[in-house]
Amino acid sequence: MERSLETTVAQAVDAWLRWLPRWRPATTRGRTRLCRRCFGSPVIAAAGLDSDVPHAVQHALSTRMKTIIDGVVDEYTERNLPLLHQELLETERRKSAGYRPERGLDPEFEGLPLDPEPEPGEPYLFTLGELAGQSDGDVTPPKPRDLSEEEKQALRTELRLADECATHAGRLACIALEEHRGRIRAGIERHVEPHVEALLADLTVHLDTPPSRWT
């Protein structure tokens, strides 16, 4: 797994570097909540993106790493954890019946809120989150089957093994990611820092320029 994971991480960094020139500072209001995927993430620390890097840039890479780790766990679960695999399939079937606006998003958008924060006094006619909730209400999910005590205990064991697999895969992904710190830093210096510096310069001009009524 280690060798194939190194290759997959390298490919994910390549894809992130191809995306990086398209990044621009957000012009809308900033986030009001911390991103649980990125804040304090060991992946972000391993990439060297845990200091003075815009969240959108962090998120685009951390999401790609999460996809890799999830893929390792899914493959391990399918091969070795039959009860958990079956439960996950049933859960996916129940979810697939309704509208899912988060499906098919590019990695840089996955895991982010579907709808921006509303402006005071300007409510939305509808939100994507509400549409998803309405479609869920129209679907009657199949009744989950009852598990025996032996199956419940086996499922707990399989959940623990899946967690251990995710931890191990995450650790290996971080080690592999550290090898690309130089490329990542070069990409930040070339494509991100000029935009940030221009934004700060523009902000400084506006702060230093007094309103016309004061002149």
C-alpha positions in Angstrom: 0.0 0.0 0.0 2.8 2.4 0.9 4.3 2.6 -2.6 0.9 3.0 -4.4 -0.1 5.6 -1.8 3.1 7.6 -2.5 2.2 7.6 -6.2 -1.4 8.6 -5.6 -0.3 11.5 -3.3 2.2 12.7 -5.9 -0.6 12.7 -8.5 -2.9 14.6 -6.2 -0.3 17.2 -5.6 0.2 17.5 -9.4 -3.6 18.1 -9.8 -3.6 20.7 -7.0 -0.6 22.5 -8.6 -2.5 22.6 -11.9 -5.5 24.1 -10.1 -3.5 26.6 -8.1 -3.1 29.3 -10.9 -6.9 29.5 -11.1 -7.3 30.5 -7.5 -8.3 34.0 -6.7 -9.0 35.7 -3.4 -12.7 35.5 -2.4 -14.7 38.7 -3.0 -17.6 37.6 -0.8 -17.9 37.6 3.0 -15.5 35.3 4.8 -16.5 32.1 6.6 -18.2 32.4 9.9 -17.2 28.9 11.0 -13.9 27.1 11.2 -13.5 24.3 8.6 -13.3 21.0 10.5 -11.5 19.4 7.6 -8.6 21.9 7.5 -8.3 23.5 11.0 -5.6 21.7 12.9 -5.3 19.0 10.2 -2.1 17.0 10.2 -2.4 16.9 6.4 -2.2 20.7 6.2 0.8 20.7 8.6 2.6 18.0 6.6 2.1 20.0 3.4 3.5 23.1 5.1 0.2 25.0 4.5 -0.6 25.6 8.2 0.6 29.2 8.3 -0.5 32.3 6.4 -2.2 30.4 3.6 -5.8 31.2 2.5 -8.3 28.5 3.5 -9.5 27.8 0.0 -6.0 26.9 -1.0 -5.6 24.6 2.0 -9.1 23.0 1.4 -8.4 22.1 -2.2 -5.4 20.0 -1.1 -6.8 18.5 2.1 -9.9 17.4 0.2 -7.8 15.5 -2.4 -5.9 13.8 0.5 -9.1 12.9 2.2 -10.4 11.3 -1.1 -7.2 9.2 -1.2 -7.5 8.1 2.4 -11.2 7.3 2.0 -10.4 5.2 -1.0 -7.8 3.1 0.9 -10.4 2.5 3.7 -13.2 1.7 1.3 -11.0 -0.9 -0.5 -9.9 -2.4 2.9 -13.5 -2.5 4.1 -14.8 -4.2 0.9 -12.0 -6.9 1.1 -11.9 -7.6 4.8 -15.0 -6.2 6.7 -18.1 -7.7 5.2 -20.6 -6.6 7.8 -19.5 -3.0 7.7 -19.3 -3.0 3.9 -23.0 -4.2 3.8 -24.1 -1.5 6.3 -22.4 1.2 4.2 -24.0 -0.1 1.0 -27.4 0.1 2.7 -26.7 3.6 4.0 -25.7 4.7 0.5 -28.9 3.2 -1.0 -31.0 5.2 1.5 -29.1 8.4 0.6 -29.1 8.0 -3.1 -32.9 8.3 -3.4 -33.0 12.0 -2.7 -31.4 15.1 -4.2 -27.8 15.5 -3.3 -26.4 19.0 -4.3 -23.0 18.1 -2.9 -22.4 15.3 -5.4 -20.0 15.8 -8.3 -18.3 18.9 -6.8 -14.7 19.6 -7.7 -12.3 18.8 -4.8 -11.8 22.4 -3.9 -15.5 22.7 -3.1 -16.2 19.4 -1.4 -17.0 19.7 2.3 -17.8 23.4 2.2 -21.2 24.9 3.0 -23.6 24.5 0.1 -25.1 28.0 0.6 -23.3 31.2 1.5 -24.3 33.1 4.6 -27.4 35.3 3.9 -27.0 39.0 3.9 -29.0 40.8 6.7 -32.5 41.7 5.4 -32.0 39.8 2.2 -33.3 36.2 2.7 -33.0 33.6 0.0 -36.1 32.4 -1.9 -34.7 28.9 -1.4 -31.4 27.2 -0.6 -29.7 24.1 -1.8 -29.7 22.7 1.7 -33.5 23.1 1.9 -34.0 21.4 -1.5 -32.0 18.4 -0.3 -34.0 18.3 2.9 -37.3 18.4 0.9 -36.3 15.6 -1.3 -35.3 13.5 1.7 -38.8 14.0 3.1 -40.4 12.7 -0.1 -38.5 9.4 0.2 -39.4 6.5 2.5 -36.1 4.8 3.4 -36.0 1.1 3.7 -36.2 -0.2 7.2 -32.8 -1.2 8.5 -32.5 -4.8 9.4 -32.2 -5.9 13.0 -28.7 -7.2 13.9 -28.1 -10.0 16.4 -25.9 -9.4 19.4 -23.1 -11.4 17.7 -23.4 -9.2 14.6 -23.4 -6.0 16.6 -20.2 -7.1 18.4 -18.6 -8.1 15.1 -19.7 -4.7 13.6 -18.0 -2.8 16.5 -14.8 -4.8 15.8 -15.0 -4.0 12.1 -15.5 -0.3 12.8 -12.4 -0.3 15.0 -10.4 -2.0 12.3 -11.7 0.5 9.7 -10.6 3.4 12.1 -7.2 1.9 12.5 -6.9 1.5 8.7 -7.8 5.2 8.3 -5.3 6.3 10.9 -2.5 4.3 9.2 -3.4 5.5 5.7 -3.5 9.1 7.0 -0.1 8.8 8.6 1.4 7.3 5.4 -0.3 10.1 3.3 1.3 12.7 5.5 4.7 11.2 5.2 4.3 11.1 1.4 3.1 14.6 1.4 6.1 16.0 3.2 8.2 14.9 0.2 6.4 17.5 -1.9 6.8 20.5 0.4 9.3 22.2 -1.9 6.9 22.0 -4.9 4.0 23.1 -2.7 5.9 26.1 -1.3 7.0 27.1 -4.8 3.4 27.0 -6.0 2.3 29.2 -3.1 5.0 31.7 -3.8 4.3 31.9 -7.5 0.5 31.8 -7.6 -0.9 32.7 -4.2 1.4 35.3 -2.5 1.2 37.8 -5.4 -2.6 37.9 -5.1 -2.5 38.2 -1.3 0.1 41.0 -1.5 -2.0 42.9 -4.1 -5.0 42.5 -1.9 -3.1 43.9 1.1 -1.7 46.7 -0.9 -5.2 47.7 -2.1 -6.5 47.5 1.4 -3.6 49.8 2.6 -4.4 52.4 0.0 -8.1 52.5 1.0 -7.1 52.8 4.7 -4.6 55.5 4.0 -6.9 57.6 1.8 -9.2 59.8 3.8 -12.8 60.2 2.7 -13.5 63.1 0.3 -15.5 65.0 3.0 -12.4 65.3 5.1 -10.4 66.9 2.3 
